[in-house]
């Protein structure tokens, strides 16, 4: 009968029992205690009895312990079957997901997992299920996100040109003002809030379809909102109409919110009631117009999304006064949180040059 494989000599029974006492891995603790018996001069059969295993398994533990020390007695994760997708397949999958489908060719306007399963089979004759595709997409850094709307006729060059020229535009405005006048950057926009309200996503148990109230009536009002992200300020009105008269009232409201001795550059889109010569622009405000069809440049669009998602959606408004009351309440909540205005409204291209 051959002798057992000797244990490494840089440990002893006392050390292994101390390690067993400190570990949170029950399986490792049991193996350490079994090997401690061998260090103390007991037989391999005694070690097998303490570990609740056969002599062959004790031998395997000794080999693992001699090779890697106490960490060798921790259960490792089984490697499992080799994946069907190689790095080449993953790169091709990432490329096609980023570029999106061509409706006339692929027959869909957005990729679903089942579509990508079919694409992989057609291109590489690899058969995988939807769960595998989902896991691979997550590993590649993809997630299912809501798309940001973009006007079909938008000229991206105009957006980049506006950002690039923005510092020079501000410098030109400042040169026309008295020295040492502070410039405040403001953005303004309008949002229509009505009884035909939005339904937002919500947490719910898998396999269920959550319900939310939805009204079909068509009474509405408008929030005229403006923010100064750098200082966390806001100026808003809730008005029944969206026209030149309402815009004049909003300009007065913004003018009163500008700090004494400062001058506001109010950045707005080119809606008719913004560009009309009938506007009475206060002396402490200069209007700066965004390029056409470029709502992405106006952070107030994100303010509207925040108000709807958190305070105005999933509601039934009883009447016009109820709509106005909720709109006022939502705007006042926002203005009471200047850090929220800063978080939503700050833009690198406008504030950090």
C-alpha positions as CSV (number, residue, x, y, z in Angstrom):
1,X,0.0,0.0,0.0
2,X,1.5,3.3,-1.1
3,X,1.9,6.2,1.3
4,X,-0.2,9.3,0.9
5,X,1.0,12.5,-0.9
6,X,2.7,14.7,1.7
7,X,1.2,18.1,2.5
8,X,3.2,21.2,1.9
9,X,5.3,22.3,4.8
10,X,4.4,26.0,5.1
11,X,1.2,25.3,7.0
12,X,0.2,23.3,10.0
13,X,-2.9,22.1,11.7
14,X,-3.3,25.1,13.9
15,X,-3.0,27.5,10.9
16,X,-5.6,25.5,8.9
17,X,-8.1,25.5,11.8
18,X,-7.7,29.3,12.2
19,X,-8.4,29.7,8.5
20,X,-11.4,27.4,8.8
21,X,-12.8,29.5,11.6
22,X,-12.4,32.7,9.7
23,X,-13.8,31.7,6.3
24,X,-17.4,32.2,5.2
25,X,-17.2,29.3,2.7
26,X,-18.6,26.2,4.4
27,X,-17.1,23.8,1.9
28,X,-13.6,25.3,2.3
29,X,-13.9,25.2,6.1
30,X,-14.7,21.5,6.0
31,X,-11.8,20.7,3.7
32,X,-9.4,22.8,5.9
33,X,-10.4,20.9,9.0
34,X,-10.0,17.6,7.2
35,X,-6.4,18.4,6.1
36,X,-5.7,19.8,9.6
37,X,-6.2,16.2,10.9
38,X,-3.4,15.0,8.5
39,X,-1.1,17.8,9.8
40,X,-1.8,16.6,13.3
41,X,-0.6,13.1,12.5
42,X,-3.9,11.4,12.0
43,X,-4.7,9.0,9.2
44,X,-6.2,9.9,5.8
45,X,-9.2,7.8,6.8
46,X,-9.8,10.1,9.8
47,X,-9.5,13.1,7.4
48,X,-12.0,11.4,5.1
49,X,-14.4,10.8,8.0
50,X,-14.2,14.5,9.1
51,X,-14.7,15.7,5.5
52,X,-17.5,13.2,4.9
53,X,-15.9,12.0,1.7
54,X,-13.8,9.1,0.3
55,X,-10.0,8.7,0.4
56,X,-9.8,9.6,-3.3
57,X,-11.4,12.9,-2.7
58,X,-9.1,13.6,0.2
59,X,-6.2,12.9,-2.2
60,X,-7.7,15.4,-4.6
61,X,-7.9,18.0,-1.9
62,X,-4.3,17.5,-1.0
63,X,-3.2,18.0,-4.6
64,X,-5.3,21.2,-4.9
65,X,-4.0,22.5,-1.5
66,X,-0.4,21.8,-2.4
67,X,-0.8,23.6,-5.7
68,X,-2.7,26.7,-4.7
69,X,-2.9,26.8,-0.9
70,X,-6.2,27.4,1.0
71,X,-7.7,29.1,-2.1
72,X,-7.4,25.8,-3.9
73,X,-10.0,24.3,-1.6
74,X,-12.7,26.8,-2.8
75,X,-15.2,25.5,-5.3
76,X,-14.6,27.2,-8.7
77,X,-17.2,27.9,-11.3
78,X,-17.6,25.2,-13.9
79,X,-16.4,26.4,-17.3
80,X,-19.5,25.1,-19.0
81,X,-19.9,24.5,-22.7
82,X,-17.9,26.7,-25.1
83,X,-20.0,29.6,-26.5
84,X,-21.3,29.4,-30.0
85,X,-20.4,33.0,-30.8
86,X,-16.8,34.0,-31.5
87,X,-15.3,37.5,-31.2
88,X,-15.9,37.9,-34.9
89,X,-19.6,37.1,-34.5
90,X,-19.9,39.5,-31.6
91,X,-18.3,42.3,-33.5
92,X,-20.6,41.7,-36.4
93,X,-23.6,41.6,-34.0
94,X,-22.5,44.9,-32.3
95,X,-22.1,46.6,-35.7
96,X,-25.5,45.6,-37.0
97,X,-27.3,46.6,-33.8
98,X,-25.6,50.0,-33.8
99,X,-26.4,50.7,-37.4
100,X,-30.0,49.5,-37.0
101,X,-32.2,47.7,-39.5
102,X,-33.1,48.8,-43.0
103,X,-36.9,48.5,-43.1
104,X,-37.1,47.7,-46.9
105,X,-34.4,45.0,-46.5
106,X,-34.9,43.6,-43.0
107,X,-38.7,44.1,-42.8
108,X,-38.6,45.7,-39.3
109,X,-38.0,49.2,-38.0
110,X,-36.2,48.1,-34.8
111,X,-34.2,45.0,-33.9
112,X,-35.9,42.4,-31.7
113,X,-34.0,39.5,-30.2
114,X,-35.9,37.1,-32.5
115,X,-34.8,39.2,-35.5
116,X,-31.2,39.0,-34.5
117,X,-31.5,35.2,-33.9
118,X,-32.7,34.9,-37.5
119,X,-29.9,37.2,-38.8
120,X,-27.2,35.2,-37.1
121,X,-28.6,32.0,-38.7
122,X,-28.8,33.5,-42.1
123,X,-25.3,35.0,-42.0
124,X,-23.3,32.4,-40.1
125,X,-25.6,29.4,-39.8
126,X,-25.4,29.6,-36.1
127,X,-28.5,28.7,-34.1
128,X,-29.0,30.3,-30.7
129,X,-32.0,31.2,-28.7
130,X,-33.3,34.7,-27.7
131,X,-31.9,34.4,-24.2
132,X,-28.4,33.9,-25.5
133,X,-28.8,37.0,-27.8
134,X,-30.0,39.1,-24.8
135,X,-27.1,37.9,-22.7
136,X,-24.6,38.7,-25.5
137,X,-26.0,42.1,-26.1
138,X,-25.8,43.0,-22.4
139,X,-22.2,41.8,-22.3
140,X,-21.4,44.0,-25.3
141,X,-22.8,47.0,-23.4
142,X,-26.2,47.3,-25.1
143,X,-29.4,48.0,-23.2
144,X,-33.0,48.6,-24.4
145,X,-33.4,52.4,-24.3
146,X,-36.0,54.9,-25.4
147,X,-35.0,56.7,-28.6
148,X,-34.6,60.5,-28.6
149,X,-36.9,62.0,-31.3
150,X,-35.1,63.8,-34.1
151,X,-36.8,65.9,-36.8
152,X,-36.5,64.2,-40.2
153,X,-35.3,67.4,-41.9
154,X,-32.8,68.4,-39.2
155,X,-29.4,69.6,-40.4
156,X,-26.8,68.2,-38.0
157,X,-24.3,70.7,-39.4
158,X,-26.4,73.6,-38.1
159,X,-26.4,72.1,-34.6
160,X,-22.6,71.7,-34.5
161,X,-22.1,75.2,-36.0
162,X,-24.3,76.7,-33.3
163,X,-22.3,75.1,-30.6
164,X,-19.0,76.0,-32.1
165,X,-19.9,79.7,-32.6
166,X,-21.7,80.0,-29.2
167,X,-18.7,81.5,-27.3
168,X,-18.1,84.1,-30.0
169,X,-21.9,84.9,-30.1
170,X,-21.9,85.5,-26.3
171,X,-18.7,87.6,-26.6
172,X,-20.4,89.8,-29.2
173,X,-23.5,90.2,-27.0
174,X,-21.3,91.1,-24.0
175,X,-19.3,93.6,-26.0
176,X,-22.5,95.7,-26.5
177,X,-23.2,95.8,-22.8
178,X,-21.6,98.0,-20.1
179,X,-18.4,96.6,-18.6
180,X,-18.5,94.1,-15.8
181,X,-22.1,93.1,-16.5
182,X,-22.7,89.4,-15.7
183,X,-24.2,87.3,-18.4
184,X,-26.9,84.8,-17.3
185,X,-27.7,82.0,-19.8
186,X,-31.5,81.2,-19.8
187,X,-33.4,78.7,-21.9
188,X,-37.2,78.9,-22.4
189,X,-39.9,76.8,-24.0
190,X,-43.6,75.9,-23.8
191,X,-45.4,72.7,-23.0
192,X,-49.0,71.8,-23.5
193,X,-50.5,69.8,-20.6
194,X,-54.0,68.4,-21.0
195,X,-56.6,65.8,-20.0
196,X,-55.4,63.4,-22.7
197,X,-52.4,62.7,-20.6
198,X,-49.3,60.6,-20.9
199,X,-48.8,57.1,-19.4
200,X,-45.3,56.5,-18.2
201,X,-43.4,53.3,-17.5
202,X,-43.7,51.9,-14.0
203,X,-42.3,49.0,-11.9
204,X,-44.5,45.9,-12.0
205,X,-44.1,42.1,-11.6
206,X,-42.8,40.2,-14.6
207,X,-45.6,38.7,-16.7
208,X,-48.2,41.4,-15.7
209,X,-49.5,44.4,-17.6
210,X,-49.8,47.4,-15.2
211,X,-52.8,49.7,-15.6
212,X,-52.9,53.5,-15.4
213,X,-55.8,55.9,-15.8
214,X,-56.2,57.6,-19.2
215,X,-58.6,60.4,-20.1
216,X,-59.8,61.0,-23.6
217,X,-61.0,64.6,-23.1
218,X,-59.1,67.4,-24.7
219,X,-59.0,70.4,-22.3
220,X,-55.5,71.7,-21.9
221,X,-53.3,74.6,-20.8
222,X,-49.7,75.7,-21.4
223,X,-46.6,76.0,-19.1
224,X,-44.3,78.7,-20.2
225,X,-41.0,77.7,-18.5
226,X,-37.5,79.2,-18.4
227,X,-34.4,78.0,-16.5
228,X,-31.0,79.4,-15.7
229,X,-29.1,76.2,-15.1
230,X,-25.9,77.7,-13.8
231,X,-27.7,79.4,-10.9
232,X,-30.5,76.8,-10.6
233,X,-33.2,79.5,-11.2
234,X,-36.5,79.2,-13.0
235,X,-39.3,81.5,-14.1
236,X,-42.6,80.1,-15.3
237,X,-46.2,80.9,-16.0
238,X,-49.3,78.7,-16.6
239,X,-51.4,80.4,-19.3
240,X,-54.4,79.4,-21.4
241,X,-52.9,80.4,-24.8
242,X,-49.6,80.1,-26.6
243,X,-49.3,83.4,-28.4
244,X,-47.4,86.7,-28.5
245,X,-49.3,88.2,-25.6
246,X,-48.5,85.2,-23.4
247,X,-44.8,85.3,-24.5
248,X,-44.7,89.0,-23.5
249,X,-46.0,88.1,-20.0
250,X,-43.3,85.3,-19.8
251,X,-40.5,87.7,-20.8
252,X,-41.6,90.0,-17.9
253,X,-41.5,87.1,-15.5
254,X,-38.0,86.1,-16.7
255,X,-36.8,89.7,-16.5
256,X,-37.8,89.9,-12.8
257,X,-35.8,86.6,-12.1
258,X,-32.6,88.0,-13.5
259,X,-30.1,89.1,-10.9
260,X,-29.7,92.9,-10.4
261,X,-27.0,94.2,-12.6
262,X,-27.0,91.1,-14.7
263,X,-28.1,90.6,-18.3
264,X,-29.9,87.4,-19.6
265,X,-29.2,85.8,-22.9
266,X,-32.5,83.9,-23.5
267,X,-32.1,81.0,-25.9
268,X,-35.3,79.9,-27.6
269,X,-36.5,78.2,-30.7
270,X,-38.0,80.1,-33.7
271,X,-41.7,79.7,-33.0
272,X,-43.8,82.4,-34.5
273,X,-44.6,84.0,-31.1
274,X,-40.8,84.1,-30.4
275,X,-39.6,85.9,-33.6
276,X,-42.5,88.3,-34.1
277,X,-41.5,92.0,-34.0
278,X,-44.5,92.6,-31.7
279,X,-42.6,91.2,-28.7
280,X,-41.7,93.7,-26.0
281,X,-38.3,92.4,-24.9
282,X,-37.1,93.8,-21.6
283,X,-33.9,95.8,-21.5
284,X,-32.1,93.1,-19.4
285,X,-32.8,90.3,-21.9
286,X,-31.3,89.5,-25.3
287,X,-32.9,86.8,-27.4
288,X,-30.8,84.2,-29.1
289,X,-32.5,81.8,-31.5
290,X,-31.7,78.1,-31.9
291,X,-31.2,76.6,-35.4
292,X,-34.5,75.2,-36.9
293,X,-35.6,71.8,-35.8
294,X,-33.1,71.4,-33.0
295,X,-35.0,70.7,-29.7
296,X,-31.9,68.7,-28.5
297,X,-30.1,72.0,-27.9
298,X,-32.8,73.2,-25.4
299,X,-32.6,71.6,-21.9
300,X,-36.1,72.8,-21.2
301,X,-37.2,69.8,-23.3
302,X,-35.7,67.6,-20.6
303,X,-37.5,69.7,-17.9
304,X,-40.8,68.8,-19.6
305,X,-39.9,65.2,-19.6
306,X,-39.0,65.3,-15.9
307,X,-42.2,67.0,-14.9
308,X,-44.3,64.6,-16.9
309,X,-42.6,61.5,-15.7
310,X,-42.6,62.4,-12.0
311,X,-45.6,64.7,-11.3
312,X,-48.0,65.2,-14.3
313,X,-48.5,61.8,-16.0
314,X,-50.8,58.9,-15.0
315,X,-53.4,61.4,-13.8
316,X,-57.0,62.3,-14.5
317,X,-57.6,66.1,-14.5
318,X,-61.2,66.9,-13.5
319,X,-61.4,70.3,-15.3
320,X,-59.3,73.3,-16.5
321,X,-58.7,74.6,-13.0
322,X,-57.4,71.2,-11.9
323,X,-54.9,71.1,-14.8
324,X,-53.7,74.6,-13.9
325,X,-53.3,73.7,-10.2
326,X,-51.2,70.6,-11.0
327,X,-49.0,72.5,-13.5
328,X,-48.3,75.2,-10.9
329,X,-47.6,72.7,-8.3
330,X,-45.2,70.8,-10.5
331,X,-43.3,73.9,-11.6
332,X,-43.1,75.2,-8.0
333,X,-41.6,71.9,-6.9
334,X,-39.0,72.1,-9.6
335,X,-38.0,75.7,-8.7
336,X,-37.7,74.7,-5.1
337,X,-35.0,72.2,-6.1
338,X,-32.2,74.4,-7.7
339,X,-29.8,71.4,-7.8
340,X,-32.4,69.6,-10.0
341,X,-32.4,72.5,-12.5
342,X,-28.6,72.4,-12.5
343,X,-28.5,68.7,-13.1
344,X,-31.0,68.7,-15.9
345,X,-30.0,71.9,-17.6
346,X,-26.2,72.2,-17.6
347,X,-24.6,71.7,-21.0
348,X,-20.8,71.4,-21.6
349,X,-21.0,73.2,-24.9
350,X,-22.7,76.2,-23.3
351,X,-21.2,76.5,-19.8
352,X,-17.7,75.1,-20.0
353,X,-15.7,77.0,-22.6
